[in-house]
């Protein structure tokens, strides 16, 4: 597995755990929907946050942006899927967990060779 693939796997695992903490413990969603939220948030945060915001605006901006994007993704899934419910507390917890986790993940990305960006 390439270093970029390994980094994406770590990013997904982190996002999935954070989604589980926020959306299983706070709003009692099914794990299948939490998996979907984790996958979509990982993809969006990688494409927007890691490939565009991080190299152009730095770690803090990318971490905050990733948290907001992750919460927005979960909220959109909530709007589209009646079985997936979020609330203000769950969205805030999810966003904050992502912000903190991504801050440290971005430090790894910036240090690692052969990892995009």
TIRORO-772612 format. One record per residue: y, x, z of N, C-alpha, C in turn. Coordinates in steps of 0.001 Angstrom, whole numbers, plus 500000, padded with zeros to 6 digits. Example, Ala and Ser with C-alpha at 12.3 -4.5 7.8 and 13.67 -1.06 7.14 Angstrom:
<nodes>
NODE       ny       nx       nz      cay      cax      caz       cy       cx       cz
NODE   494310   513190   507800   495500   512300   507800   496700   513200   507800
NODE   497750   512850   507080   498940   513670   507140   500030   512900   507870
</nodes>
This chain:
<nodes>
NODE       ny       nx       nz      cay      cax      caz       cy       cx       cz
NODE   498824   500844   500000   500000   500000   500000   501240   500890   500000
NODE   502225   500514   499198   503458   501292   499122   504268   501137   500412
NODE   505214   502047   500588   506063   501964   501778   506904   500691   501767
NODE   507335   500263   500579   508105   499020   500486   507221   497824   500841
NODE   505987   497814   500371   505061   496733   500718   504778   496697   502205
NODE   504608   497851   502796   504375   497937   504236   505597   497428   505002
NODE   506790   497805   504543   508023   497348   505192   508158   495827   505089
NODE   507819   495263   503934   507871   493807   503779   506861   493103   504681
NODE   505703   493693   504854   504699   493125   505748   505209   493111   507192
NODE   505841   494194   507605   506427   494254   508948   507534   493212   509082
NODE   508374   493107   508068   509479   492141   508088   508941   490717   508183
NODE   507891   490408   507421   507305   489073   507493   506707   488808   508868
NODE   505952   489761   509408   505344   489569   510730   506414   489303   511783
NODE   507488   490071   511733   508579   489890   512681   509212   488503   512526
NODE   509507   488118   511296   510136   486820   511041   509214   485673   511440
NODE   507931   485805   511163   506962   484763   511525   506871   484607   513044
NODE   506838   485709   513759   506798   485647   515231   508061   484976   515760
NODE   509213   485351   515215   510469   484736   515658   510497   483242   515331
NODE   509990   482868   514159   509924   481448   513796   508989   480705   514743
NODE   507884   481338   515092   506961   480710   516035   507599   480491   517391
NODE   508327   481494   517869   509003   481351   519157   510022   480218   519122
NODE   510782   480144   518045   511839   479142   517961   511308   477750   517616
NODE   510416   477675   516642   510051   476368   516106   508732   475810   516626
NODE   507943   476623   517310   506739   476085   517963   507045   475787   519424
NODE   507701   476705   520094   507959   476516   521516   509095   475543   521793
NODE   510132   475571   520983   511295   474716   521255   511156   473347   520605
NODE   510713   473291   519354   510659   472004   518652   509243   471561   518277
NODE   508222   472273   518701   506807   471888   518558   506404   471530   517129
NODE   506687   472434   516197   506277   472240   514804   504874   472779   514575
NODE   504250   472308   513512   502927   472790   513107   503052   474207   512548
NODE   502017   475008   512759   502048   476411   512342   502143   476587   510833
NODE   501646   475644   510069   501753   475732   508613   503200   475710   508151
NODE   504000   474850   508755   505416   474778   508403   506175   475994   508922
NODE   505748   476501   510058   506361   477718   510594   506059   478900   509678
NODE   504838   478944   509154   504466   479980   508190   505349   479897   506947
NODE   505555   478687   506442   506417   478504   505275   507837   478975   505571
NODE   508378   478587   506717   509729   479013   507094   509802   480537   507191
NODE   508780   481155   507761   508745   482608   507869   508690   483294   506512
NODE   507876   482768   505612   507761   483354   504267   509065   483243   503487
NODE   509651   482060   503487   510883   481850   502716   512028   482664   503319
NODE   512150   482657   504647   513210   483435   505301   513035   484926   505025
NODE   511804   485407   505038   511553   486817   504731   512002   487153   503319
NODE   511630   486324   502357   511992   486579   500961   513503   486554   500763
NODE   514164   485535   501288   515616   485415   501116   516334   486565   501814
NODE   515920   486875   503027   516577   487956   503768   516356   489312   503103
NODE   515201   489520   502504   514960   490783   501818   515827   490881   500562
NODE   515804   489826   499760   516535   489858   498496   518042   489916   498693
NODE   518558   489162   499643   520007   489130   499855   520434   490194   500863
NODE   519817   490173   502035   520249   491051   503124   519921   492511   502912
NODE   518665   492809   502582   518230   494204   502499   518622   494881   501194
NODE   518590   494135   500104   518874   494753   498804   520344   494708   498413
NODE   521119   493761   498963   522513   493667   498562   523486   493925   499717
NODE   523353   493181   500808   524325   493299   501904   524196   494646   502616
NODE   522985   495064   502949   522792   496309   503696   523408   497522   503001
NODE   523129   497769   501725   523721   498954   501098   525240   498845   500889
NODE   525747   497632   500757   527170   497454   500457   528053   497281   501689
NODE   527506   496705   502765   528338   496364   503919   527836   496920   505244
NODE   526636   497496   505267   526129   498128   506475   525208   497255   507301
NODE   524692   497866   508361   523647   497261   509179   524114   496032   509951
NODE   525271   496087   510571   525743   494961   511384   525928   493723   510513
NODE   526624   493869   509400   526849   492734   508500   525529   492189   507963
NODE   524616   493073   507607   523325   492634   507080   522507   491921   508155
NODE   522548   492402   509379   521791   491782   510470   522330   490391   510789
NODE   523645   490274   510888   524261   488966   511146   523978   488019   509978
NODE   524143   488513   508763   523858   487698   507584   522414   487243   507522
NODE   521485   488121   507861   520070   487751   507862   519787   486649   508883
NODE   520408   486743   510049   520218   485707   511062   520729   484359   510590
NODE   521915   484370   510000   522495   483122   509493   521662   482576   508340
NODE   521256   483445   507422   520422   483000   506296   519081   482447   506771
NODE   518472   483095   507755   517201   482605   508283   517326   481210   508874
NODE   518389   480996   509651   518620   479671   510231   518917   478653   509144
NODE   519670   479058   508126   519975   478150   507015   518714   477766   506249
NODE   517839   478722   506024   516564   478438   505353   515761   477420   506160
NODE   515672   477634   507471   514922   476707   508327   515552   475317   508303
NODE   516876   475262   508316   517561   473967   508282   517310   473242   506962
NODE   517323   473976   505855   517049   473364   504545   515616   472849   504493
NODE   514677   473608   505032   513292   473128   505088   513222   471866   505934
NODE   513967   471820   507035   514040   470623   507876   514530   469422   507061
NODE   515545   469621   506225   516075   468532   505413   515084   468057   504356
NODE   514290   468979   503826   513369   468658   502732   512001   468174   503196
NODE   511585   468578   504391   510228   468289   504875   510315   467477   506172
NODE   509999   466196   506099   510099   465371   507309   509219   465855   508472
NODE   508133   466542   508181   507225   467006   509237   507754   468230   509984
NODE   508756   468899   509434   509326   470091   510068   510661   469716   510686
NODE   510758   469870   511992   511973   469485   512716   512589   470712   513377
NODE   513904   470822   513241   514629   471857   513963   515654   471172   514854
NODE   516280   471949   515659   517382   471475   516479   518360   472616   516638
NODE   519511   472319   517192   520537   473349   517343   520015   474530   518157
NODE   519329   474265   519248   518831   475356   520103   517824   476217   519355
NODE   516890   475593   518641   515874   476344   517901   516512   477183   516801
NODE   517493   476626   516095   518156   477366   515025   518946   478552   515575
NODE   519622   478354   516696   520384   479450   517298   519448   480548   517799
NODE   518358   480162   518456   517381   481147   518942   516796   481918   517766
NODE   516417   481220   516708   515856   481868   515527   516863   482855   514930
NODE   518110   482424   514764   519141   483290   514190   519362   484530   515052
NODE   519454   484349   516359   519688   485496   517249   518516   486468   517253
NODE   517291   485944   517270   516119   486814   517228   516089   487622   515938
NODE   516391   486966   514819   516413   487668   513534   517499   488737   513530
NODE   518679   488406   514051   519769   489389   514072   519359   490653   514814
NODE   518766   490494   515972   518358   491651   516769   517222   492404   516078
NODE   516205   491679   515627   515077   492319   514963   515484   493044   513693
NODE   516339   492416   512897   516775   493027   511643   517641   494263   511877
NODE   518401   494277   512947   519208   495456   513253   518311   496697   513336
NODE   517195   496575   514051   516280   497706   514188   515461   497925   512921
NODE   515104   496864   512229   514364   496984   510969   515214   497716   509932
NODE   516502   497409   509867   517380   498075   508898   517507   499563   509196
NODE   517496   499919   510472   517528   501346   510803   516301   502047   510234
NODE   515148   501401   510317   513926   501956   509719   514084   502063   508202
NODE   514603   501001   507558   514763   501021   506102   515674   502150   505654
NODE   516748   502347   506378   517709   503385   505988   517154   504796   506178
NODE   516232   504971   507133   515628   506287   507384   514433   506567   506476
NODE   513715   505537   506087   512460   505719   505354   512731   506126   503902
NODE   511947   507029   503425   512016   507421   502028   511125   506481   501206
NODE   511536   506248   499973   510767   505435   499026   510629   503990   499472
NODE   511552   503512   500271   511590   502095   500627   512873   501537   500069
NODE   512749   500452   499291   513959   499811   498753   514652   499067   499879
NODE   515943   499218   500055   516915   499888   499221   516895   501375   499418
</nodes>
